[in-house]
Amino acid sequence: MEDPTSDVGEVDPEDAPECIVCEDRIVNSPSHRVLTWVEDGSVEHRHFCSDACVADWSE
């Protein structure tokens, strides 16, 4: 995956993160969401392409 601080649009689609729910590549998505938390001393995160996928995952 590319540097997450890179400018929007610089990420090659092959390197873009996948939505954990629908598995679509997240490229230039204004609704891209990342949930981050600490579990057992490790940082965990999940990428989502939309609020709907966040809701599906959290149910």
Secondary structure, DSSP 8 states (H G I E B T S, - for coil): ---TTS-TT-S-TTTS-B-TTT--B--S-TT-EEEEEEETTEEEEEEESSHHHHHHHH-
